[in-house]
Amino acid sequence: MGADVMPNAVAKNSETATASLIETVPADGLRHDWLIEEIQALFAQPFNDLMFQAANVHRAHFDPNRVQVSRLLSIKTGKCPEDCKYCPQSAHHNTGVEKEDLLEVETVLEAARAAKESGASRFCMGAAWKSPGKDFDVVLRMVEGVKALGLETCATLGMLNAKQAEQLKSAGLDYYNHNIDTSPEHYKEIITTRTFEDRLDTLDHVRDAGLKVCCGGIVGMGEARDDRARMLQTLANMNKHPDSVPINLLIKAPGTPLENVEDIDPFDFVRTIAVARILMPQSHVRLSAGRQEMSDETQALCFLAGANSVFCGERLLTTGNPSLDTDRSLFDRLGLKPEGV
């Protein structure tokens, strides 16, 4: 009898916890005091209940059939001194990535023009640096040029100090991307050359400079579900939620320490998207790296769960991404349209 009763008891406790969560959400839908037990309860809900709740939160704050589209360009590739176990650009791993110095400004502007013509509203520039160095002034000119094209500007350049963040703001940068990657507890298993606190310090400098924050993490790096809950708790309990929250599925690059890590269940990835949407209802939740490895059905579930931003274009830094035609076809089949169109 105990075996028969236990599932019902668990379900009842989950329903009670979920009802309690809904009652504690303020009128504007924003909270910054999430307990880990509350987030774990969201993850533990039956899949259909979680999807229903996330979809309702999404519809309360966004047009569910609009998706913000960004383009990402690697402006400096490889030779990164960081030892991130997931990254093919790390100098610590033998991945065969072709190393490239910082691109010319006009090369970047040509890519930005093409991105705008293809429907992108935001252009992101990524450099494989621990922090900006002697070529930082060139990056500032890139930002100025992309902004002049009428695009939103985003950059990911590693750690920033307060002055560098202010210079980027003055040059016209809108967003700065600096992911926390995973939970504070799992972080040391992934990176040793930069601390979790270092990342939070950079985010403080970015906010203090008046830049918008793009900050999320990676799923599928051998972490437990509780690590995903702790990662999202860290993001949701920031004084201001990140404006964009990229949720990446690990791309298992050959030559990296994580190339043979076990795949996660696609439903667990969708659950992470859904919980991110519930915790940060006014943020753009970006379905980011790993889309090329996802089925159309998985991506559709992510959009239903509240994802409303993607990177377009055939490459994300050094890894593959669905082609523009592939994305257009999927958007057409789902009735989705880019924001601003």
C-alpha positions in Angstrom: 0.0 0.0 0.0 2.9 2.4 0.8 4.1 2.1 -2.7 0.7 3.0 -4.1 0.2 6.0 -1.8 3.7 7.6 -2.2 3.3 9.0 -5.7 -0.1 10.6 -4.8 1.5 12.1 -1.7 4.4 13.5 -3.8 2.0 14.9 -6.3 -0.1 16.5 -3.6 2.9 18.1 -2.0 4.1 19.4 -5.4 0.6 20.9 -6.1 0.6 22.6 -2.7 4.1 24.0 -3.2 3.2 25.3 -6.6 0.0 27.0 -5.3 2.1 28.6 -2.6 4.6 29.9 -5.2 1.8 31.6 -7.2 0.4 33.3 -4.1 3.8 34.8 -3.2 4.5 36.3 -6.6 3.9 40.2 -6.4 1.6 41.9 -8.8 4.4 42.9 -11.2 5.6 39.3 -11.4 9.1 40.1 -10.2 10.8 38.5 -7.2 14.4 38.6 -6.1 14.1 36.3 -3.0 13.5 32.9 -4.5 14.3 30.0 -2.1 16.0 27.0 -3.5 13.2 24.8 -2.3 10.7 26.8 -4.3 12.8 26.5 -7.5 13.2 22.8 -6.9 9.4 22.5 -6.6 9.0 24.1 -10.0 11.4 21.7 -11.6 9.6 18.8 -9.9 6.2 19.6 -11.3 4.6 17.4 -13.9 5.8 18.5 -17.3 2.4 19.7 -18.5 1.8 21.8 -15.4 5.2 23.4 -15.6 4.7 24.2 -19.3 1.2 25.7 -18.6 2.5 27.9 -15.9 5.5 29.1 -17.9 3.4 29.8 -21.0 1.0 31.9 -19.0 3.8 33.9 -17.5 5.3 34.4 -20.9 1.9 35.6 -22.4 1.5 38.1 -19.5 4.7 39.9 -20.5 5.4 39.2 -24.1 3.8 38.5 -27.5 4.2 34.7 -27.5 4.6 34.7 -31.3 7.5 37.2 -31.5 11.2 36.2 -31.1 14.1 38.6 -30.7 16.8 37.7 -33.2 20.5 38.3 -32.7 23.6 37.6 -34.7 26.9 36.7 -33.0 30.4 37.2 -34.6 33.7 36.0 -33.2 35.9 39.1 -33.5 39.0 37.4 -32.0 39.2 33.6 -32.0 41.2 31.1 -30.0 44.3 31.3 -27.7 42.1 32.2 -24.7 44.1 31.7 -21.4 41.0 30.5 -19.6 40.6 26.8 -18.9 36.8 26.5 -19.3 36.2 22.8 -19.9 33.4 23.4 -22.4 35.3 25.9 -24.7 37.0 24.9 -27.9 38.8 28.3 -27.9 40.7 27.6 -24.7 44.5 27.4 -25.1 44.4 24.6 -22.6 42.6 22.2 -25.0 43.8 20.8 -28.3 40.6 21.3 -30.3 42.0 22.3 -33.7 40.2 25.7 -33.7 42.0 28.1 -36.1 43.4 31.0 -34.2 42.6 34.5 -35.5 43.7 37.9 -34.3 41.2 40.7 -33.8 39.3 41.4 -37.0 39.5 44.7 -38.8 36.7 47.2 -38.0 35.3 47.3 -41.5 35.1 43.5 -41.6 32.9 43.5 -38.5 30.8 46.3 -40.0 30.2 44.3 -43.2 29.0 41.4 -41.1 26.7 43.7 -39.1 25.2 45.1 -42.3 24.5 41.6 -43.5 23.0 40.6 -40.2 20.6 43.6 -40.3 19.6 42.7 -43.9 18.8 39.1 -42.7 16.4 40.3 -40.0 18.7 40.6 -36.9 17.9 43.4 -34.5 21.0 42.9 -32.3 24.6 42.3 -33.3 26.9 40.6 -30.7 30.7 40.6 -30.8 32.7 38.0 -28.9 36.4 38.0 -28.3 38.3 35.1 -26.7 39.9 37.1 -24.0 40.2 36.8 -20.2 39.8 40.5 -20.2 40.3 43.3 -22.9 43.9 44.2 -23.6 45.8 46.6 -25.9 43.2 46.3 -28.7 40.3 47.6 -26.6 40.2 50.9 -28.5 39.6 48.9 -31.8 36.6 47.2 -30.1 35.2 50.6 -29.1 35.3 51.7 -32.7 33.5 48.5 -33.7 30.8 49.2 -31.2 30.4 52.8 -32.5 30.2 51.6 -36.1 27.6 48.9 -35.4 25.5 51.3 -33.3 25.5 53.8 -36.2 23.9 51.1 -38.4 20.8 51.2 -36.2 21.4 47.8 -34.6 21.4 47.0 -30.9 24.9 46.3 -29.8 26.2 43.5 -27.5 29.7 42.4 -26.6 31.3 39.6 -24.7 35.0 40.3 -23.9 35.7 38.6 -20.7 36.1 40.3 -17.4 35.7 44.1 -17.2 36.8 46.8 -14.8 34.6 49.8 -14.0 36.5 52.1 -16.5 36.2 49.6 -19.4 32.5 49.2 -18.8 32.0 53.0 -18.8 34.0 53.2 -22.1 31.8 50.6 -23.7 28.7 52.5 -22.6 30.1 55.8 -24.0 30.8 54.0 -27.3 27.2 53.0 -27.7 27.1 49.5 -26.3 23.6 48.4 -25.2 24.2 44.9 -23.8 27.2 43.1 -22.2 27.2 39.3 -22.1 29.0 37.6 -19.2 27.5 34.2 -18.2 27.8 32.6 -14.8 27.8 29.3 -16.7 26.5 27.0 -13.8 25.8 26.9 -10.1 28.3 28.3 -7.6 28.9 24.8 -6.3 29.5 23.1 -9.7 31.6 26.1 -11.1 34.9 24.9 -9.8 34.5 21.6 -11.7 34.3 23.6 -14.9 36.7 26.6 -14.6 39.7 27.3 -12.4 41.3 30.3 -14.0 38.4 32.7 -13.0 36.3 32.5 -9.9 32.5 32.7 -9.7 32.9 35.9 -7.7 35.0 37.4 -10.5 32.0 37.0 -12.8 29.7 38.7 -10.4 32.1 41.6 -10.0 32.1 42.1 -13.8 28.3 42.1 -13.8 28.4 44.8 -11.1 30.6 47.0 -13.2 28.4 46.5 -16.2 25.2 47.5 -14.3 26.9 50.4 -12.6 27.9 51.7 -16.1 24.2 51.6 -17.2 24.7 48.7 -19.6 22.0 46.1 -20.0 23.0 42.6 -18.7 23.0 39.5 -20.8 23.7 36.6 -18.4 22.8 32.9 -18.3 24.5 29.5 -18.3 25.1 26.2 -19.9 23.1 23.0 -19.4 24.5 19.5 -19.9 28.0 19.8 -18.3 27.5 16.9 -16.0 25.6 19.0 -13.4 22.7 17.8 -11.3 19.2 19.3 -11.5 19.9 21.1 -8.3 22.8 22.8 -10.0 20.4 24.1 -12.6 18.1 25.3 -9.9 21.0 27.1 -8.1 22.2 28.7 -11.3 18.7 30.1 -12.0 18.4 31.1 -8.3 21.6 33.2 -8.6 20.3 34.9 -11.7 16.7 35.5 -10.4 17.9 36.9 -7.1 20.1 39.5 -8.6 19.0 43.1 -7.6 17.8 43.4 -11.2 17.1 40.5 -13.4 19.3 40.1 -16.5 17.7 41.7 -19.5 18.6 38.7 -21.5 19.1 35.2 -20.2 20.8 32.8 -22.6 20.3 29.1 -21.8 22.9 27.1 -23.7 22.9 23.4 -24.4 26.5 22.1 -24.2 28.1 21.6 -27.6 30.5 18.7 -27.0 33.5 20.0 -28.9 36.2 17.4 -29.6 39.3 18.0 -27.7 37.6 19.6 -24.7 37.3 17.7 -21.3 33.5 17.6 -21.7 33.5 16.0 -25.2 32.2 12.7 -23.8 29.9 13.9 -21.1 26.5 12.1 -21.0 23.7 13.8 -23.0 20.8 15.2 -21.0 17.2 14.4 -21.6 15.7 17.1 -23.9 12.8 17.5 -21.5 15.2 18.5 -18.8 16.5 21.2 -21.0 13.0 22.4 -21.8 12.3 22.4 -18.0 15.2 24.7 -17.5 13.8 27.2 -20.1 10.4 27.0 -18.4 11.7 27.7 -14.9 13.9 30.6 -16.2 10.8 32.1 -17.7 8.8 31.8 -14.5 11.6 33.2 -12.3 12.5 36.1 -14.6 9.2 37.0 -16.4 10.3 40.2 -18.0 13.6 39.0 -19.3 14.2 37.7 -22.8 15.1 34.0 -22.4 17.4 33.1 -25.2 17.4 29.6 -26.8 21.1 29.8 -27.4 24.0 27.4 -28.3 23.1 23.8 -29.1 20.1 24.5 -31.4 21.7 22.6 -34.3 21.6 19.5 -32.1 18.0 19.9 -31.2 15.0 18.6 -33.1 12.4 21.0 -34.4 10.0 19.6 -31.8 12.4 20.3 -28.9 12.8 23.9 -30.1 9.1 24.3 -30.4 8.6 23.1 -26.8 11.3 25.7 -25.7 9.3 28.5 -27.4 6.1 27.3 -25.8 8.0 27.3 -22.4 8.9 30.9 -22.8 12.0 31.2 -24.9 11.7 34.3 -27.0 15.2 35.0 -28.3 17.7 33.2 -30.6 21.0 33.6 -32.4 20.7 33.4 -36.1 23.3 32.6 -38.7 25.4 29.5 -39.6 28.0 29.9 -36.8 28.1 30.9 -33.1 31.7 31.9 -32.5 33.3 28.6 -33.6 30.4 26.2 -33.5 27.6 25.4 -35.9 24.1 26.9 -35.8 21.0 26.4 -37.9 21.1 28.2 -41.3 18.9 31.2 -41.9 16.7 29.2 -44.3 16.3 26.5 -41.6 15.2 29.1 -39.0 12.9 30.8 -41.5 11.2 27.5 -42.2 10.8 26.6 -38.5 9.4 30.1 -37.7 7.0 29.8 -40.6 5.8 26.4 -39.4 5.3 27.7 -35.9 3.8 31.1 -36.8 6.7 33.0 -35.2 8.0 36.3 -36.4 11.1 38.3 -35.4 10.6 41.2 -33.1 10.3 44.5 -34.9 9.1 43.0 -38.1 
